C-alpha cells in the first residue's frame, strides 16, 4: 500500500499532495472514468448516427424510391431536430432529474433507430430521422451537462480531451463504417441504423448502475414551451430559407420572403418571451455576459468547419481525385489525429495550469490559418501537404472547440449550467447547419462556373443518380472536366470558412482569460482574470474584475475572491 501511495504522489497530476490526498484523488478519478465511459459511449453513438449514413445515402434513397429532395431532407431533418433540442434539453436539465432525462433520451434514440431501419418510404424515413434527431440532441447535450455537474471546471479539462477525441473518432469513422455496412451483402443499409442499438443498451446499463447526480432544485417547475416553439420556428425557417437560396431560389421569391419573415418575427418574439418567462429557455443574463457572447461568435465558426470539412473534403477526394469512399475517409485521418492529440494533451494542460485562454486563441488562429492554406488546394496538390494542413486544422479545432464551452461553464452557477451549455452548443450546431448550406452553395457555384467555362454549358445529370452526381455515367471528356471542376474548386469552400473563422478568432482575443474554479458550483467563490492572478499579492485589489452571473443579493454578498 505504501509503495502504491508513493507511486501516486510521483505522478504529475498528484504532485504536491500527501499520499492520502493522492489516493483520494485517484479514487475519485476512477469513479469519474467509470461514469465517463457511459457518457462518451452515448456521445459517440449520437455523433456516429449523423455520419454513418453519409456514404450509404445513395443506396438508401435508390432502394426506397426517393428523389433529390428526399435525399436532402433525410440528412437535414435529423440536424434540424438535433439543433432545436440542444436548446430545449439544456433547460430541461436545469429543471428535472438529469439521470432520468438522459435515460429517456437514449430510449427515444434507440426506438427511432429501430424505426429508421424499418422504413419503406422516404417520408417514413424523414419522420423517423426527426425522432432520432430529438433523441440525439438530448443525449449529446445532457452528457455535457452531466459532466459539468459532477466535475469542477479545473478538472474538466482533462475529461474534455476524451470528449473531443470521441467526437473526432465518430466524425471520421462513421463514413468508413457506413460504406463497409452497405458493401456487405448480408448486412445492407438498414444496419446503418440498427448497429447503434446494442451499444446504446449497454450505455443505459452503465448509466443506471453508476451515475449519481446531486439534485439542483426541488418544488414546482415551469417549462418554457412558448420559447421552445418560437426558437424551433425561427431556426427551422432560417435553415430552410438558407437551403432554398443555396439551391438557386431567387431572394425575391414569395416562398423565400415568407420563410425569412417567419424567422425574423419568431426571433423577435422569442426575445420578448424570454425576458418575461419565469424559467426562460435561454436566460438573457447569460447572453449579456461578455465571454458568453464572444464564445457564441467563435463556436459558430468552429461548428462550420467541424461539420463541413469532412463533407466537402470527401467530395473533393472522391469526385475531384477519383478515390473510393473508404480511401477518402482514410485521407482525412490526419485531421482526426490532430483533434485527438490536441484535445487530450491541451485538456491535461488546462487542468494542470487552471487557465484556458491562450490555448483557445492559439487554436482558433491555427484553425483559421489552416483553412486559409486549404484555399490553395487543387486537383494535383500533394497529398502529404494536404495531410499536414489537415493535421494543423484538427489541432486547432481540438484546442478550441470544447474549451470554448468550458470557458462559458466557468462563468455560471450550477443552476444555470444546462442553459449556458446548451446556448453555446445550440449556436455551434446552428452555425454548422448554416455553414453547411453556405459552404455547399459556394462549392456548387464554383464547380458550375468552372464547367460552364470549359464546356459552355452544364452537362445533363442522369435521372437515376439518386441525389448524387454520377460522374461515371457522363461521356469521358465531360467526366474529366467534371472531376477537374471538383478538384479545382475547393478554394470556394475554404474562403468562406476562413472568413467565418477569422471573425471567431478575433472574438476569442477579446474574451477575458478567467482562471478555472476548483468547485462544481460558483456560489461560494468568484474567479479572477489571469492578469489579476499574476498581479503581486501585496498589491491593492484590482479595479477590473471578471463579470459574474447575476445572483440574488444574499448569494452575491457571500462570494469571496479566490486567491492562489
GUDRENSE-972578 format. One record per residue: residue in one letter; x, y negated, z of N, C-alpha, C in turn. Coordinates in steps of 0.1 Angstrom, whole numbers, plus 5000, padded with zeros to 4 digits. Layout:
aXYZXYZXYZ;...
This chain:
x500850125000500050005000500949875000;x502049885008502849765009503549744996;x503949854989504649834976503649774966;x502349824967501349764957501149614960;x501049574973500949434976502049354971;x503249404972504449334967504349324952;x503949424945503749424930502749314926;x501649304934500649204931501249064932;x501949034943502448904945503548864935;x504148964929505148934919504548894905;x503248924904502548884891502448734891;x502548684879502448534877501148474882;x500048554880498748504884498648484899;x499448564907499248574921500448514929;x501348444922502548384928502048274938;x502748274949502348174960501348224969;x500748344967499748394976500348494986;x499748514997500148615006499748755000;x500248865005499848995000498349015001;x497748975013496348985015495548905005;x495948785002495248694993495348754979;x496548804975496748864962495848984960;x495749074971494849194970493449154968;x492949044975491549004974491348944960;x492248864955492148814942492048924931;x492949024933492849134924491549214924;x491049224936489749294938488649224930;x488649084932487649004925487749004910;x489049014906489349014892488749144885;x488949254893488449384888486949384887;x486249324897484849314897484349234885;x484949124883484549034871484749114858;x485849184857486149264845485049364842;x484649434853483549534851482249474846;x481949354851480749284846481049234832;x482249184830482549124817482549224806;x482749354809482649454799481249454792;x480249444801478849444795478549314788;x479049204794478749074787479449064773;x480649114772481349104760480849204750;x480349314754479749414745478549354739;x477749284747476449224742476849114732;x477849034736478248924726478748984713;x479549094714480049154702478949204693;x477949274699476849324691476049214685;x475749104693475048994687475648934675;x477048904677477748844665477848944654;x478049074657478149174647476849184638;x475749174644474449184637474349074627;x475048954629474948844619475848874607;x476948944609477948954599477949094592;x477349194598477449334593476549344580;x475549254579474649264567475149194555;x476249114556476749034545477149114533;x477849214535478249304523477149394519;x476249424528475149514524473949444518;x473849314517472749244513472349274498;x473249284489472749314475472049454474;x472549554482471949684482470549674489;x470549604500469249594508468149534499;x468449414493467549344485467049424473;x468049484467467649564455466749684458;x466949744470466149864474464749824478;x464549714485463249674489462549584480;x463149554468462449474458462449324461;x463449274466463549134469464049044457;x463848914459464348814449465448734455;x465848634447466948544452466448464465;x465148424465464648354476464648444489;x464248574487464248664498465648684503;x466648694494468048714497468448604507;x468148484504468548374512467848374526;x466548404526465848394538466048504548;x466448624543466748734551467948694560;x468948624554470048574562469748454570;x469048354565468748234572467748244583;x466848334582465748344592466348374606;x467348464607467948504619468748384625;x469448314616470248204621469348094626;x468248064620467247964625466748004639;x466348124640465748174653466848164664;x468048204660469148204669469448064674;x469447964665469747824668468747774678;x467447794675466447734683466447804697;x466647934698466648004711467847964719;x468947914713470047874720469747764730;x468947664726468547554735467547604745;x466547684741465447724750466047824760;x466847924757467348024766468247954777;x468947854773469747784783468947724794;x467847664791466947614801466247724809;x465847824802465247944809466147994820;x467447994816468448044826468547964839;x468147834837468147744849466947764857;x465847824852464547824858464247964864;x464748074857464348204860465548294863;x465248414867466248514871467048544858;x468348514858469248534847469448674843;x469548764853469748904850468448964843;x467248934848466048984841465948924827;x466248804825466148744812467148804802;x468348834808469448894800469049034795;x468449114804467949244800466849234790;x465949144793464849124783465349094769;x466349004768466848964755467449094748;x468149174756468749294750467649394745;x466549404752465449484748464749434735;x464549304735464049234723464949264711;x466249244713467149264702467149414697;x467049514706467049654702465849694695;x464649644700463449674693463449614679;x463849484678463949414665464849484655;x466049534660466949614652466349734646;x465649804655464949924650463949894639;x463149784641462149754631462749704618;x463949634619464649594607464949714598;x465449814605465849934598464650014592;x463449984597462250054592461549974581;x462049844579461349754569461249814555;x460149794549459949844535459749734525;x459549614530459349494521460149384525;x460449284516461249174521460649094531;x459249074531458548994541458649054554;x458549194555458749264568460149234574;x461149244565462549234570462749094575;x462248994568462348854572461748834586;x460548884588459848874601460648934612;x461149054609461849134620463249064622;x463849004612465048934614464848804623;x463648744622463348634631463348684646;x462648794648462648854661464048894666;x464848944657466248984660467048854664;x466748744657467448624660467048564673;x465848584677465348544691466148614701;x466248744700467048824710468448794710;x469048774698470448744696470848604702;x469948504700470248374706470148374721;x469248454726469048464741470248534747;x470648644741471748724748473048654747;x473348594736474648524735474748404745;x473648324745473648214754473648254769;x472848354772472748394786474048454791;x474748524782476048584786477048474790;x477048364782477848254785477448184798;x476148164801475648104813476048194825;x475848324824476148414835477648404838;x478448404828479848394830480148264838;x479548154834479748024841479248024855;x478248114858477648124871478548194881;x479248294877479948374886481448344886;x481948264877483348234877483648084877;x484448034886484747894886485447844873;x485347724869485947674857487447704855;x488147684866489647704865489947854862;x489247944868489448084865488848124852;x487848044847487148084835488048084822;x489148014822489948004810490448144806;x490948224816491448354812490348444806;x489148434811488048514806487448454793;x487548324791487148264778487948324767;x489248354770490048414759489548544754;x489048624764488448754760487248734751;x486448634755485148604748485548554733;x486548464732486948424719487448534710;x488148624716488648744709487548834704;x486548844713485348934709484648874698;x484448744698483648674687484448684674;x485748674675486648684663486548824657;x486648924666486649064661485349094654;x484149044660482849074654482749004640;x483248884639483148804627483848874615;x485048934618485848994607485449134605;x485149214616484949354614483549384609;x482549284611481249304606481149334591;x481649254582481649284568482249414564;x483349444571484049574568483249684572;x482549684584481749794588480449804579;x479949684576478749694567479049754554;x480149714548480549774535480749924536;x481349974547481550114549480250194551;x479350134558478050194560477250214547;x477150114539476350124527477050214516;x478350224518479150314508479050454513;x478550484524478550624529477150684526;x477050784517475750834512474850874523;x475350944533474451004543474050904554;x474550774553474050674562473050574555;x473550494546472650394540472450264547;x471850164541471850034546471050014559;x470150104562469350094574470150104587;x471250184586472150194597472950074600;x472949974591473549844595472749774607;x471549814608470749764619470649864631;x470549994628470450094638471750114646;x472850094640474150124646474350044659;x473749934660473949854672473149894684;x472049974682471150014693471850094704;x472550204701473250284712474150194720;x474950104714475850024722475049924731;x473949874726473149784734472549854746;x472149984744471550054755472650084766;x473950104761475050114770475249984778;x475149874771475349744778474249724788;x473049764785471949744795472249824808;x472849944806473150034818474249964826;x475249904820476349834827475749714835;x474949634828474349514835473449554847;x472649654845471749694856472549744868;x473649804866474349864877475249764884;x475949674876477049594882476749444884;x475849394876475649244876474849204888;x475449114896474749054907474948894906;x473848824905473848684903473148614915;x473748514921473048444932471948364926;x470848354933469748264929470048124929;x469548044919469847904918468747824925;x467547864924466447784929465247874932;x464247834939463047904941461847814941;x460647864941459447784941458947774927;x457947684925457247664912458247604902;x458147654890459047604879458147554868;x458747474859458047414848458847444835;x458247504825458947534813458447434802;x459447374796459247264787458747314773;x457547364772457047414759456947314748;x456447194751456447084741457847054735;x458747044744460147024740460647134731;x460447254735460847374727460247364713;x458947334712458247334699458747224691;x459047104696459546994689460947014684;x461847074692463147104688463247204677;x462247304678462147404667461747344654;x460747254655460147194643461247104637;x462047034645463046944639464147024633;x464647124640465847194634465447274622;x464347344622463847424611463647334599;x462947224601462647134589463847084583;x464847044592466046984587466847094579;x466947214584467747314578467147364564;x465747364564465147404552465347284541;x465247164546465547054537466947054531;x467947084540469347094535469447214525;x468747324528468847434519468247404505;x467047334505466447304492467247194484;x467747094491468546994484469847064479;x470447154486471547224481471347314469;x470047364468469747444456469247364444;x469347234445469047144434467747064434;x467047074445465746994446466146844447;x465446754439465746614440465346554454;x466046454458465746394471464346324471;x463946294459462646224458461446324457;x461746454456460646554455459746544467;x458446544465457446534477457746634488;x458146764485458446854495459646814503;x460646764497461846724504461546604513;x460746514508460346394516459546434528;x458646534527457846574538458646644548;x459646734544460446804553461346714561;x461946614555462846524562462046434572;x460846394567459946314576459546394589;x459246524587458846604598460046614608;x461246634602462446644610462746524619;x462546404612462846274619461846254630;x460546264626459446244636459546344648;x459846464645459946564656461146534665;x462246484659463346444668463046334677;x462346224672462046114680461046154691;x460046234687459046284697459746374708;x460746444704461446534713462146444724;x462846344719463546254729462546194738;x461446144733460346084742459846184752;x459546304748459046414757460046454767;x461346464763462446504773462646404784;x462446274781462646174791461546174801;x460446234798459246234808459046374814;x459646474809459446614813460146634827;x459346694836460046724849461146834849;x461146914839462147014836462547014821;x463246914817463546894803464447004797;x464147044785464947144778466447104777;x466646974773467946914773467946794781;x468346794794468346674802469146564796;x468446444795469146334788470346284795;x470446304809471646254816472846334811;x472646464807473746544802474346474789;x473446434780473846374768474446234770;x474146174781474746044784476146054789;x476646174792477946194797478946184785;x480046114787480946084777481546214771;x482046304780482646424775481646514767;x480446514772479446604765479146554751;x478946424749478646374736479846394726;x481046374731482246394723482446534720;x482146624729482246764727481246814717;x480046764717479046794707479546764693;x480146644692480646604678481746694674;x482646734683483746824680483246964676;x482247024684481947164681481047174669;x480447064664479747074651480747104640;x481847034640482947064630483547204632;x483747244644484347374647483347484643;x482047454645481047554641480947574626;x481147464619481147474604482147564599;x483447554604484547634599484347774604;x483847794617483647924623482748004615;x481547954611480548024603480848034588;x481447924583481647914569482847974563;x483947984571485248024565485148164559;x484648264566484648404562483748414549;x482648344549481648354538482348304525;x482948194525483448134512484848194509;x485548224519486848294516486548434510;x485448494515485048624509484648614494;x483948504491483648484477484848454468;x485748374474487048344467487848474464;x488048554474488848674472488148774463;x486748794464486048884456485848844442;x485248724440484848674427486048604420;x486848524428487948454422489148534419;x489448634427490648714426490448864424;x489148904424488849044420489049144430;x489249114443489449214453488049274458;x488149394463486949464468486549394481;x485249424486484849364498485749404510;x486149534510487049574521488349504521;x488949494509490249424508490149274511;x489049214507488849064510488649054525;x488049144532487949134547489349154553;x490149244548491549254553492349134551;x492149064540492848934537492548824547;x491448834553491048724563491548764577;x492148884579492648924592493548824599;x494448754591495348654598494548554606;x493448514601492648414609492048474622;x491648604621491148674633492248684643;x493448724638494648734647494948604654;x494948494647495148364653494148334664;x492848364661491848334671492148424684;x492348554682492548644693493748604701;x494848574695496148544703495948404710;x495448304702495348174708494348164720;x493148224717492148224728492548294740;x493248404739493748484750494848414758;x495848364750497048304756496748174762;x496048084754495747954759494747954771;x493848054771492948074782493748104795;x494748184794495648204806496348074810;x496847994800497547874804496547774811;x495347764806494347674812494047714826;x493947844828493747894842494847864851;x496147884846497247864854497547714857;x497347624847497647484849496447404853;x495247454851494047374856493647254847;x494247244835493947134826493547194812;x492847124804492347174791492547084779;x492646954781492546854770493646874760;x494946894764496046894755495847014745;x495247124750495047244742493947224732;x492847164737491747134728492047044716;x492746934720493146834710494146894700;x495146964705496147014695495447124687;x494547204692493847304685492947244673;x492247134676491447074666492347004655;x493446944659494346884649494946994640;x495347114646495847214638494847274629;x493647294634492547344625492247244614;x492247114616492047014606493147024595;x494347034600495547044591495447164582;x495047274588494947404581493847394570;x492747334574491647314564492047224553;x492847124556493447034545494347104536;x495147194541496047274533495347374524;x494147424529493347514521492747444509;x492647314509492147244498493047264485;x494247304487495147324476495247464471;x494347554476494247694472493747704458;x494447784450494047804436493947954433;x493547994422493448134419494748214420;x495848154417497148224418497948184430;x497348124440498148084452498648214459;x499848204464500548314470499748364483;x499448494483498648544494499348534508;x500648534508501348524521501148374526;x501248284517501048144521499548124526;x498548184519497248174524497048234538;x497748354540497648414553498248334564;x499348264561499948184572499048064575;x498348004565497447894568496247944575;x495748064572494548114579494948144593;x496148194596496548224610496548094618;x497047984611497047854618495647804621;x494747824611493347784613492747864625;x493047994625492548074636493048034649;x494348004650494947954662494247824667;x494047734658493347604662491947634667;x491247724660489847754664489847824678;x490747914680490847984692491147894704;x492047794701492447704712491247604716;x490447564706489447454708488047504711;x487647604704486247644704485547664717;x485947764724485347794737485747694748;x486947634747487347544757486647414756;x486047374745485147264745483947284753;x483347404753482247444762482647434776;x483847484779484447484793484547344798;x484947254789485147114793483847054798;x482747084791481447034794480947104807;x481147234808480647304820481347254833;x482547194831483247144843482647014848;x481746954841481246824845479846824850;x479246944851477846954855477747044867;x476647024876476447114887475847244882;x475847344891475447474887473947474883;x473147394888471647394885471447344870;x472447274864472347224850473247304841;x473847414846474847484838474247544826;x473047604827472447664815472147554804;x471547444809471147344799472347284792;x473447254800474647194794475347294784;x475447414788476047514779475247534767;x473847544768473047564756473047444747;x473147324753473247204745474447204735;x475647234741476847234733476747344723;x476347464727476247584718475147564707;x474047494711473047464701473547384690;x474247274693474847184683475947254675;x476647344681477647424674477047514664;x475947584668475247664658474547584647;x473947474651473247384642474347324632;x475447284637476547244628476947354619;x477047474624477447584615476347614604;x475047614608474047634598473947524588;x474047394592474047284583475347294574;x476447324581477747324574477747434563;x477047544566477047654555476347604543;x475247524545474447474534475347364526;x475947284534476747174527477947234520;x478647324526479847384520479447474508;x478347544509477847624498477447534486;x476747424489476347334478477647274471;x478647244479479847184474480547294465;x480647414470481247524462480547554449;x479147554450478347584438478547474428;x478547344432478647234423480047234416;x481047274424482447274418482547384408;x482047504411482147614402481347584389;x480147534391479347494379479947394370;x480547294376481247184369482447244361;x483147344367484347404361483847484349;x482747564350482347644339481747564328;x481047454331480547364321481647304313;x482747264320483947204314484547304304;x484647434308485347534300484447584289;x483047604292482247674282481247574275;x481047464281480047364276478647384281;x478447504288477147534295477347644305;x476347664314476447774323475947904317;x476548014320476148144314474848184320;x474148274313472948334319473348434330;x472648434341472848524352471848644351;x472348764351471448884349470348884359;x469148914355467948914364468049014375;x468849124373469049234383470149214393;x470649084394471849054402471549064417;x470249064420469849084434470448974443;x470448854438470848734446472248704446;x473048784439474548754438474948754423;x475948684420476448664407477148794402;x476548864393477048994388478048964377;x479348934380480248894371480549014361;x480449134365480749244356479749254345;x478549194346477549204335477749094325;x478649004327478948894317479948944307;x479948884295480948914285482348884291;x483248964285484648954291485148814291;x485048734281485548604280484848514291;x483548524292482848444302483148484316;x483348614318483748664331485048604336;x485948604327487248544330487148394335;x486248324328486048184331485348174345;x484348254347483648254360484548284371;x485448384370486448414381487348304383;x487748244372488648124373487948014380;x486647994378485947894385485847914400;x485548034404485548064418486948064424;x487948094417489348094422489947954423;x489447864415490047724415489147614421;x488047654427487047554432486947564447;x487747644454487747644469488047514475;x488747424468489047294474487847224478;x486747234471485447164474484947204488;x485047334491484647374504485447314515;x486747314514487547274525487847124525;x487547044515487546904516486346854525;x485146914523484046884532484346924546;x484947044548485247094561486247004568;x487246964560488346884566487746744571;x486846694564486246564568485546584581;x484746684583483946714595484946734607;x486046814604486946844614487746724619;x488046634610488746514613487946424623;x486646414620485846344630485846414643;x485746544643485746624656487046604663;x488246604656489546584662489646454669;x489146344662489146214668488346204681;x487146274680486246284692486946344704;x487746454702488446514713489446424720;x490046344712491146254717490546154727;x489246114725488646024734487946084746;x487946224747487446294759488446274771;x487846264783488646244795489146384799;x490446394801491046524805490946554819;x489746604823489446634837490246764841;x490646764854491146884860490046984863;x490247114861489247214863489047234878;x487747234882487447254896487647404900;x487847434913488047574917486747634923;x485647564922484447614928483447634916;x482447734919481447754909480547634907;x480147574918479247454918480047324921;x479447214917480147084918479747004930;x478747064938478146984948479046924958;x480046994963480846954974482246894969;x482446894956483746844951483546754939;x484546684936484546604924485846624917;x485846624903487046644896487646514891;x488846504890489546384887490146404873;x490446284867491146294854492646334856;x493246384845494546434846495546314850;x495246204844496046084847496046054862;x494846074869494846044883495546154891;x495446284886496146384893497646364893;x498146304882499546294881500046164888;x499146074893499545954900500145984913;x501045904918501645924931500545934942;x500746034951499746054961499645934971;x500645854972500645744982499945624976;x499645624963499045504957497645494961;x497145374958495745344961494745424952;x493545434956492545514948492445454935;x492545534924492445484910491145414908;x491245324898490045244895489145314886;x489645414878488845484868488645634872;x487445664875487145804879486245864868;x486445994866485646064856484146054860;x483346034850481846024852481346154857;x480446154866479946274872478446284869;x477946414870476446424867475646344877;x474446304872473546224881473046314892;x473346284904472946364915472046284925;x471246354933470546284943471546214953;x471046114960471946034968472546114979;x471746204985472346274996473446374992;x473346424979474346514974475546434970;x475346314963476446234959477346184970;x476646154982477446104993478346214999;x477946334997478746445003480046474994;x480046434982481246464973482446404978;x483546474978484846424982485846444971;x486746354969487846374959488646494962;x488946564951489846684952491246644950;x492146684960493546654959494346774956;x495446754951496346874947497546874956;
